[in-house]
Amino acid sequence: MKAFELARPVTLDQALAELEKDSAKRDRTKLFAGGQDLLTELKEHLVEPDKLVDLKRIPGLDRIEVQADGSLVIGCLVTLATLAEHPETRNFFSAVAEAARSIGSAQIRSQGTVGGNLNQRPRCWYYRNEQAPCLKKGGSECFAYAGLNKYNAILGGGPSYIVHPSDLAPALVAFDAEVTLRGAKGERKLSLEKFYTLPAEADVTRESVLAPDEILTHVRVPAKPGWTSTYVKFKERGSYDFALASVAVAVRATGSPRAIQDARLVLGGVAPKPWSAPKAAEALVGVDDPKNWAAAGNRAVAGAEPLAHNAYKVPLVKGLILKAMEALAKR
Ligand SMILES: Cc1cc2nc3c(=O)[nH]c(=O)nc-3n(C[C@H](O)[C@H](O)[C@H](O)COP(=O)(O)OP(=O)(O)OC[C@H]3O[C@@H](n4cnc5c(N)ncnc54)[C@H](O)[C@@H]3O)c2cc1C
């Protein structure tokens, strides 16, 4: 690991000042939260910053505020373990709590933070291999495209075929969450969905619009009275692992027999960003029955373009949607 300076600001303004000093040179200064992803990147020479800005001494960013209308405001330093066990999150934003609980191991959840999880870098093994100068690291080729692409994108890929690894992101997008980004020049708020970018839309070496001098300080999850939700994730192994594919579904259902009035459906593990599938969600509206669930599955993968080794994700996504809808029908 290359030697680096460690800044330990105690206010957000101090942290922003540290970032601003070096913002012209991207990646010379890196934010440091729980370190669960960043330290691996440093040890594997994927990033070699001159300075880390440790956010953990800044007070107030480790809290979840429940607003009067039931919306949540989650500070970036809230740990995944805290979010998974938080009573309001569990009761009213189940998909978010379930997604947090599905992440890594108990140790990772107790150190890893919400801000770090949403900003973690891809797990594609070409990106993670120091010796592979892939597109994501400023090279000229996505080696996964013609290479070992079992874990890569079937939707939204090209020219890079990474999948976004965060479990939390699809669940938060399903709840129309909004992020606050603070920079030295001010603050901006945008939907989490718009925070993420596709490789063809923006800088291929990035996954989001976060500027080098910005910190994601909070995530606001608006209250959705009358909605139920779930997060279903499929992993290759029983112990901790990233999603091969996942689905976050939120529905507003009424009556008996149950009818769905409104729905959100977002896929994880299949695209370079959380993959919102509004047409699939529309197919869920109406009678809550397996015919509509299957139609939603078909629509969710309608535009899929699998690579040589990942066509299995197409039926997998359809199956996960059925599983999620079955679970919701029992609540
Ligand atoms: C073995 C293992 C298994 C895992 N399994 C899963 C899994 O199943 N699902 C899943 O979703 N994740 C998984 N992860 C990833 C893990 O959840 C994330 O790495 C962790 O949440 C990152 O949080 P952190 O606080 O440790 O971030 P750090 O490692 O400190 O930071 C991660 C990145 O985010 C940036 N960053 C941190 N905070 C902010 C902020 N507030 N604003 C802007 N940028 C910021 C950092 O600069 C860095 O680039 C796994 C990780 C490991 C090591």
The ligand as an SDF file (V2000), in Angstrom:
LIG
                    3D

 53 58  0  0  0  0  0  0  0  0999 V2000
  -16.3040   -9.6340    1.9350 C   0  0  0  0  0  0  0  0  0  0  0  0
  -17.2550   -8.5540    1.5280 C   0  0  0  0  0  0  0  0  0  0  0  0
  -18.5510   -8.8730    1.2110 C   0  0  0  0  0  0  0  0  0  0  0  0
  -19.4660   -7.8740    0.8470 C   0  0  0  0  0  0  0  0  0  0  0  0
  -20.7440   -8.1910    0.5080 N   0  0  0  0  0  0  0  0  0  0  0  0
  -21.6050   -7.2140    0.1100 C   0  0  0  0  0  0  0  0  0  0  0  0
  -22.9400   -7.4990   -0.2450 C   0  0  0  0  0  0  0  0  0  0  0  0
  -23.3970   -8.6440   -0.1950 O   0  0  0  0  0  0  0  0  0  0  0  0
  -23.7470   -6.4530   -0.6480 N   0  0  0  0  0  0  0  0  0  0  0  0
  -23.2980   -5.1630   -0.7150 C   0  0  0  0  0  0  0  0  0  0  0  0
  -24.0570   -4.2660   -1.0410 O   0  0  0  0  0  0  0  0  0  0  0  0
  -22.0240   -4.8770   -0.3580 N   0  0  0  0  0  0  0  0  0  0  0  0
  -21.1850   -5.8550    0.0360 C   0  0  0  0  0  0  0  0  0  0  0  0
  -19.9080   -5.5500    0.3880 N   0  0  0  0  0  0  0  0  0  0  0  0
  -19.4700   -4.1720    0.2620 C   0  0  0  0  0  0  0  0  0  0  0  0
  -19.6610   -3.4340    1.5480 C   0  0  0  0  0  0  0  0  0  0  0  0
  -20.9990   -3.4200    1.9090 O   0  0  0  0  0  0  0  0  0  0  0  0
  -19.2520   -2.0500    1.2800 C   0  0  0  0  0  0  0  0  0  0  0  0
  -17.9210   -2.1420    0.9010 O   0  0  0  0  0  0  0  0  0  0  0  0
  -19.3750   -1.1880    2.5020 C   0  0  0  0  0  0  0  0  0  0  0  0
  -20.7150   -0.9700    2.7610 O   0  0  0  0  0  0  0  0  0  0  0  0
  -18.6860    0.0760    2.2670 C   0  0  0  0  0  0  0  0  0  0  0  0
  -18.9220    0.9120    3.3680 O   0  0  0  0  0  0  0  0  0  0  0  0
  -17.7150    1.5620    4.1160 P   0  0  0  0  0  0  0  0  0  0  0  0
  -18.2880    2.5210    5.0850 O   0  0  0  0  0  0  0  0  0  0  0  0
  -16.8160    0.5210    4.6330 O   0  0  0  0  0  0  0  0  0  0  0  0
  -17.0570    2.3590    2.8910 O   0  0  0  0  0  0  0  0  0  0  0  0
  -15.5520    2.7060    2.5700 P   0  0  0  0  0  0  0  0  0  0  0  0
  -14.8170    1.4710    2.2080 O   0  0  0  0  0  0  0  0  0  0  0  0
  -14.9650    3.5810    3.6140 O   0  0  0  0  0  0  0  0  0  0  0  0
  -15.8050    3.5690    1.2550 O   0  0  0  0  0  0  0  0  0  0  0  0
  -16.2640    2.9590    0.0670 C   0  0  0  0  0  0  0  0  0  0  0  0
  -16.2220    3.9910   -1.0560 C   0  0  0  0  0  0  0  0  0  0  0  0
  -17.2150    4.9750   -0.8440 O   0  0  0  0  0  0  0  0  0  0  0  0
  -16.6390    6.2760   -0.7280 C   0  0  0  0  0  0  0  0  0  0  0  0
  -17.4150    6.9500    0.3050 N   0  0  0  0  0  0  0  0  0  0  0  0
  -17.5670    6.5430    1.5910 C   0  0  0  0  0  0  0  0  0  0  0  0
  -18.4260    7.3580    2.2250 N   0  0  0  0  0  0  0  0  0  0  0  0
  -18.8200    8.2920    1.3270 C   0  0  0  0  0  0  0  0  0  0  0  0
  -19.6990    9.4010    1.3950 C   0  0  0  0  0  0  0  0  0  0  0  0
  -20.3650    9.7180    2.5110 N   0  0  0  0  0  0  0  0  0  0  0  0
  -19.8590   10.1670    0.2920 N   0  0  0  0  0  0  0  0  0  0  0  0
  -19.2160    9.8590   -0.8530 C   0  0  0  0  0  0  0  0  0  0  0  0
  -18.3540    8.8260   -0.9810 N   0  0  0  0  0  0  0  0  0  0  0  0
  -18.1720    8.0370    0.1060 C   0  0  0  0  0  0  0  0  0  0  0  0
  -15.1790    6.0360   -0.3820 C   0  0  0  0  0  0  0  0  0  0  0  0
  -14.3430    7.0800   -0.8260 O   0  0  0  0  0  0  0  0  0  0  0  0
  -14.9020    4.7440   -1.1430 C   0  0  0  0  0  0  0  0  0  0  0  0
  -14.6220    5.0160   -2.4990 O   0  0  0  0  0  0  0  0  0  0  0  0
  -19.0100   -6.5350    0.7950 C   0  0  0  0  0  0  0  0  0  0  0  0
  -17.6990   -6.2070    1.1350 C   0  0  0  0  0  0  0  0  0  0  0  0
  -16.8290   -7.2060    1.5000 C   0  0  0  0  0  0  0  0  0  0  0  0
  -15.4210   -6.8140    1.8670 C   0  0  0  0  0  0  0  0  0  0  0  0
  1  2  1  0
  2  3  1  0
  2 52  2  0
  3  4  2  0
  4  5  1  0
  4 50  1  0
  5  6  2  0
  6  7  1  0
  6 13  1  0
  7  8  2  0
  7  9  1  0
  9 10  1  0
 10 11  2  0
 10 12  1  0
 12 13  2  0
 13 14  1  0
 14 15  1  0
 14 50  1  0
 15 16  1  0
 16 17  1  0
 16 18  1  0
 18 19  1  0
 18 20  1  0
 20 21  1  0
 20 22  1  0
 22 23  1  0
 23 24  1  0
 24 25  2  0
 24 26  1  0
 24 27  1  0
 27 28  1  0
 28 29  2  0
 28 30  1  0
 28 31  1  0
 31 32  1  0
 32 33  1  0
 33 34  1  0
 33 48  1  0
 34 35  1  0
 35 36  1  0
 35 46  1  0
 36 37  1  0
 36 45  1  0
 37 38  2  0
 38 39  1  0
 39 40  1  0
 39 45  2  0
 40 41  1  0
 40 42  2  0
 42 43  1  0
 43 44  2  0
 44 45  1  0
 46 47  1  0
 46 48  1  0
 48 49  1  0
 50 51  2  0
 51 52  1  0
 52 53  1  0
M  END
$$$$
